[in-house]
Amino acid sequence: MPKLSPRDIRRKIQGIKNTRRITNAMKVVSAAKLRKAQELIYASRPYSEKLYEVLSSLSSSMEIASHPLFEVREQKSCDLVLITADRGLAGAFNSNLIKRAEDFIREQQEKGIKVSLVLMGRKGVQYFTKRKYNVLKAYDEVFRKDINFNVVKEVGELTRERYVKKESDCVLLLHNEMLNRVSYKPVMRVFLPPSLICEEEGGETKEKAYGVYEFEVERETLLDNLLNLYLNYQIYRAMLESNASEHFARMVAMDNATRNADELIKTWTMIFNKARQESITSELIDIVNAVEAMT
């Protein structure tokens, strides 16, 4: 590395300070957005979990199980709805999801199960569409302002139609989920059929069984309304979780970047001071030598 002059070092320090201002501003913005996003997910979780519970309970009825969306069959093909971010600069937020999706696809292919992808979020779209994966549908720019609910309904209708036509035997959601206010992790949930309510923890799948309902209204009308709510709301809840996790991940990443910038500024300031002292010392030596030569 060539030796830098004090002027070059000063410019480098100024460049790091400019970067620090950007990363600090992004951290503050993400922190503000995170508070609002967390309020939304904490408000949506009870409703989402109750939908899971009700539909799981309904599926325990033999008559209800005859509905095409409640049909449990041998898995030969599977749809994976992957929700990533539209933007980067969020640490390992997107890369962990992509790695988890690739591991899942590889495991299923080893079992002879075909996996098709529905991608939501520009980072996932950019990665998987450039590689040899079966991508059914790709949506980018879904988190730019508010969550695009039209996309939510379209994905719900797409997965429902494929499951009813038996083009898919299982639909799963993969996204980042806030565990608490200071951590998140990738979570995979079974989306269809709703009779298998499960979460993947340590590679194990848990099934839950509930009681039986008696109907006082038209069964088909009730089921259709509940399933429409279920399909749309579970995707919406997953997008809310992903959105909050993204803001948290970006806030942490930008905070780390700001701290690193502070350390670099200190280091390069010391280098600048040392270079300036060397320059002054060199000039003094030149002056002394010139005086001695004249006497």
C-alpha positions as CSV (number, residue, x, y, z in Angstrom):
1,M,0.0,0.0,0.0
2,P,1.5,3.4,-1.0
3,K,2.1,5.8,1.8
4,L,-0.6,8.4,2.0
5,S,-0.1,12.1,2.4
6,P,-1.8,14.0,5.2
7,R,-4.1,15.5,2.6
8,D,-5.2,12.1,1.3
9,I,-5.7,10.8,4.9
10,R,-7.8,13.9,5.7
11,R,-10.0,13.1,2.7
12,K,-10.4,9.5,3.7
13,I,-11.5,10.6,7.2
14,Q,-14.0,12.9,5.7
15,G,-15.4,10.1,3.5
16,I,-15.8,7.8,6.5
17,K,-17.6,10.6,8.4
18,N,-20.0,11.1,5.5
19,T,-20.7,7.3,5.5
20,R,-21.2,7.4,9.3
21,R,-23.8,10.1,8.9
22,I,-25.7,7.9,6.4
23,T,-25.6,4.8,8.5
24,N,-26.6,6.6,11.6
25,A,-29.6,8.2,9.8
26,M,-30.6,4.8,8.5
27,K,-30.4,3.4,12.0
28,V,-32.7,6.1,13.4
29,V,-35.2,5.7,10.5
30,S,-35.3,1.9,11.0
31,A,-35.8,2.3,14.8
32,A,-38.8,4.6,14.2
33,K,-40.3,2.2,11.6
34,L,-39.7,-0.8,13.9
35,R,-41.9,0.5,16.7
36,K,-44.8,0.9,14.4
37,A,-44.2,-2.5,12.7
38,Q,-44.0,-4.3,16.1
39,E,-47.3,-2.8,17.2
40,L,-48.9,-4.2,14.0
41,I,-47.5,-7.7,14.5
42,Y,-48.5,-7.9,18.2
43,A,-52.0,-6.8,17.2
44,S,-52.2,-9.4,14.4
45,R,-50.9,-12.4,16.2
46,P,-53.9,-13.3,18.4
47,Y,-56.3,-13.2,15.4
48,S,-53.9,-15.2,13.3
49,E,-53.4,-17.9,15.9
50,K,-57.1,-18.1,16.5
51,L,-57.7,-18.7,12.8
52,Y,-55.2,-21.5,12.9
53,E,-56.9,-23.0,16.0
54,V,-60.4,-22.8,14.5
55,L,-59.5,-24.3,11.2
56,S,-57.5,-27.0,12.9
57,S,-60.5,-27.8,15.1
58,L,-62.8,-27.9,12.1
59,S,-60.5,-30.3,10.3
60,S,-61.0,-32.9,13.0
61,S,-64.6,-33.4,11.6
62,M,-64.8,-36.2,9.0
63,E,-67.3,-34.2,7.0
64,I,-65.2,-31.1,7.0
65,A,-62.2,-33.1,5.9
66,S,-63.9,-33.8,2.7
67,H,-63.4,-30.2,1.7
68,P,-60.6,-30.1,-1.0
69,L,-58.5,-27.6,1.0
70,F,-58.6,-29.9,4.1
71,E,-57.6,-33.0,2.1
72,V,-54.3,-34.5,3.3
73,R,-52.5,-36.5,0.7
74,E,-49.1,-38.0,-0.1
75,Q,-46.6,-35.3,-0.9
76,K,-45.3,-35.5,-4.5
77,S,-45.1,-31.8,-5.0
78,C,-44.8,-28.8,-2.7
79,D,-45.2,-25.0,-3.1
80,L,-43.0,-22.8,-1.0
81,V,-44.0,-19.1,-0.5
82,L,-40.8,-17.3,0.3
83,I,-40.9,-13.8,1.8
84,T,-37.7,-11.7,1.7
85,A,-37.0,-8.0,1.7
86,D,-37.0,-5.5,-1.1
87,R,-33.8,-3.9,0.1
88,G,-30.5,-5.0,1.4
89,L,-28.2,-3.4,4.1
90,A,-29.9,-5.6,6.7
91,G,-27.1,-8.0,7.7
92,A,-27.9,-11.7,7.2
93,F,-31.7,-11.0,7.0
94,N,-32.1,-12.2,3.3
95,S,-29.1,-14.6,3.1
96,N,-30.4,-16.7,6.0
97,L,-33.8,-17.1,4.4
98,I,-32.3,-17.9,1.0
99,K,-30.0,-20.5,2.5
100,R,-32.9,-22.1,4.5
101,A,-35.0,-22.2,1.3
102,E,-32.2,-23.9,-0.7
103,D,-31.6,-26.4,2.1
104,F,-35.4,-27.2,2.1
105,I,-35.5,-27.6,-1.7
106,R,-32.5,-29.9,-1.7
107,E,-34.0,-32.1,1.1
108,Q,-37.3,-32.4,-0.7
109,Q,-35.7,-33.2,-4.0
110,E,-33.7,-36.0,-2.3
111,K,-37.1,-37.4,-1.3
112,G,-38.4,-37.1,-4.8
113,I,-40.7,-34.2,-4.0
114,K,-40.9,-31.3,-6.6
115,V,-40.7,-27.8,-5.0
116,S,-42.2,-24.8,-6.7
117,L,-41.5,-21.2,-5.5
118,V,-43.7,-18.2,-5.0
119,L,-41.4,-15.3,-4.3
120,M,-42.4,-12.1,-2.5
121,G,-39.7,-9.5,-2.1
122,R,-37.0,-8.3,-4.5
123,K,-34.0,-9.9,-2.9
124,G,-35.5,-13.4,-3.3
125,V,-36.7,-12.7,-6.8
126,Q,-33.2,-11.5,-7.8
127,Y,-31.6,-14.6,-6.4
128,F,-33.9,-17.5,-7.5
129,T,-35.0,-16.2,-10.9
130,K,-31.3,-16.2,-12.0
131,R,-30.9,-19.9,-11.1
132,K,-32.4,-23.1,-12.1
133,Y,-35.4,-23.2,-9.8
134,N,-39.1,-23.7,-10.6
135,V,-40.5,-20.2,-9.9
136,L,-44.3,-20.0,-10.3
137,K,-44.7,-16.3,-9.5
138,A,-42.4,-13.5,-8.5
139,Y,-43.4,-10.2,-6.8
140,D,-40.9,-7.5,-6.1
141,E,-41.4,-4.0,-4.5
142,V,-44.0,-5.3,-2.1
143,F,-42.7,-3.5,1.0
144,R,-41.9,0.0,-0.5
145,K,-44.7,1.8,1.4
146,D,-47.5,-0.1,2.9
147,I,-47.9,-3.9,2.4
148,N,-49.5,-4.5,-0.9
149,F,-52.7,-6.4,0.0
150,N,-53.5,-7.0,-3.7
151,V,-50.4,-9.2,-3.8
152,V,-51.6,-11.0,-0.7
153,K,-54.9,-11.9,-2.2
154,E,-53.3,-13.0,-5.5
155,V,-50.9,-15.3,-3.7
156,G,-53.7,-16.7,-1.6
157,E,-55.8,-17.4,-4.7
158,L,-52.8,-18.9,-6.6
159,T,-51.9,-21.4,-3.8
160,R,-55.6,-22.3,-3.2
161,E,-56.2,-23.0,-6.9
162,R,-53.1,-25.1,-7.2
163,Y,-54.0,-27.1,-4.1
164,V,-57.6,-27.7,-5.2
165,K,-56.4,-28.8,-8.7
166,K,-53.9,-31.2,-7.0
167,E,-51.0,-29.4,-8.7
168,S,-49.5,-29.1,-5.2
169,D,-49.8,-31.4,-2.2
170,C,-48.6,-29.0,0.4
171,V,-48.0,-25.2,0.7
172,L,-45.5,-23.7,3.2
173,L,-44.7,-20.2,4.2
174,L,-41.0,-19.3,4.9
175,H,-40.2,-15.9,6.4
176,N,-38.4,-14.1,9.2
177,E,-40.4,-13.8,12.4
178,M,-39.9,-11.6,15.5
179,L,-39.3,-13.9,18.5
180,N,-39.3,-10.9,20.9
181,R,-38.4,-7.2,20.7
182,V,-34.7,-7.9,20.2
183,S,-34.4,-11.0,18.1
184,Y,-35.8,-12.8,15.0
185,K,-35.3,-16.0,13.1
186,P,-36.5,-17.8,9.9
187,V,-39.7,-19.7,10.5
188,M,-41.5,-22.2,8.2
189,R,-45.2,-22.8,8.6
190,V,-47.6,-25.1,6.9
191,F,-50.1,-23.0,5.0
192,L,-52.1,-25.7,3.2
193,P,-53.7,-28.0,4.2
194,P,-54.8,-26.1,7.3
195,S,-55.5,-29.5,9.0
196,L,-51.8,-29.8,9.6
197,I,-51.0,-26.9,11.8
198,C,-47.3,-27.1,12.4
199,E,-44.1,-25.2,13.1
200,E,-40.7,-26.5,12.3
201,E,-38.5,-26.5,15.3
202,G,-35.2,-28.3,15.1
203,G,-36.3,-30.2,12.1
204,E,-39.3,-31.7,13.8
205,T,-42.9,-31.2,12.7
206,K,-45.6,-31.0,15.4
207,E,-49.3,-31.7,14.6
208,K,-52.1,-30.4,16.8
209,A,-55.6,-31.8,17.1
210,Y,-58.6,-30.0,18.5
211,G,-62.3,-30.7,19.1
212,V,-65.3,-31.0,16.8
213,Y,-67.7,-28.2,15.9
214,E,-71.4,-28.5,15.4
215,F,-72.9,-26.3,12.6
216,E,-76.0,-24.1,13.0
217,V,-75.4,-22.4,9.6
218,E,-74.6,-23.5,6.1
219,R,-71.4,-25.4,6.4
220,E,-70.1,-24.5,2.9
221,T,-70.7,-20.7,3.5
222,L,-69.0,-20.8,6.8
223,L,-66.0,-22.7,5.4
224,D,-65.6,-20.5,2.4
225,N,-65.6,-17.4,4.5
226,L,-63.2,-18.8,7.0
227,L,-60.9,-20.1,4.4
228,N,-60.8,-16.8,2.6
229,L,-59.9,-15.1,5.8
230,Y,-57.3,-17.7,6.6
231,L,-55.6,-17.6,3.3
232,N,-55.3,-13.8,3.1
233,Y,-54.6,-13.2,6.7
234,Q,-51.9,-15.7,7.2
235,I,-49.9,-14.3,4.3
236,Y,-50.6,-10.8,5.5
237,R,-49.4,-11.7,9.0
238,A,-46.2,-13.3,7.6
239,M,-45.5,-10.1,5.6
240,L,-46.0,-8.1,8.8
241,E,-43.5,-10.3,10.7
242,S,-41.0,-10.1,7.8
243,N,-41.4,-6.3,7.7
244,A,-40.7,-5.9,11.4
245,S,-37.8,-8.3,11.3
246,E,-36.3,-6.4,8.4
247,H,-36.4,-3.0,10.2
248,F,-34.9,-4.6,13.3
249,A,-32.1,-6.3,11.2
250,R,-31.3,-3.1,9.4
251,M,-31.3,-1.1,12.6
252,V,-28.7,-3.5,14.1
253,A,-26.7,-3.6,10.9
254,M,-26.5,0.2,10.7
255,D,-25.7,0.5,14.4
256,N,-22.8,-1.9,13.9
257,A,-21.7,0.0,10.8
258,T,-21.8,3.3,12.7
259,R,-19.7,1.9,15.5
260,N,-17.2,0.6,13.0
261,A,-17.1,4.0,11.3
262,D,-16.3,5.6,14.7
263,E,-13.4,3.1,15.2
264,L,-12.1,3.8,11.7
265,I,-12.3,7.5,12.3
266,K,-10.2,7.1,15.5
267,T,-7.7,4.9,13.8
268,W,-7.2,7.2,10.7
269,T,-7.1,10.3,12.9
270,M,-4.1,8.7,14.8
271,I,-2.5,7.9,11.4
272,F,-3.1,11.5,10.3
273,N,-1.6,12.9,13.4
274,K,1.5,10.6,13.1
275,A,1.9,11.6,9.4
276,R,1.6,15.2,10.2
277,Q,4.2,14.9,13.0
278,E,6.5,13.1,10.6
279,S,6.0,15.9,8.0
280,I,6.8,18.6,10.6
281,T,9.8,16.7,11.8
282,S,11.1,16.3,8.3
283,E,10.6,20.0,7.5
284,L,12.5,21.0,10.7
285,I,15.3,18.7,9.8
286,D,15.5,20.2,6.4
287,I,15.6,23.7,7.9
288,V,18.3,22.7,10.4
289,N,20.4,21.1,7.6
290,A,20.0,24.2,5.5
291,V,21.1,26.5,8.4
292,E,24.2,24.3,9.1
293,A,25.1,24.4,5.4
294,M,25.0,28.2,5.3
295,T,27.3,28.6,8.4
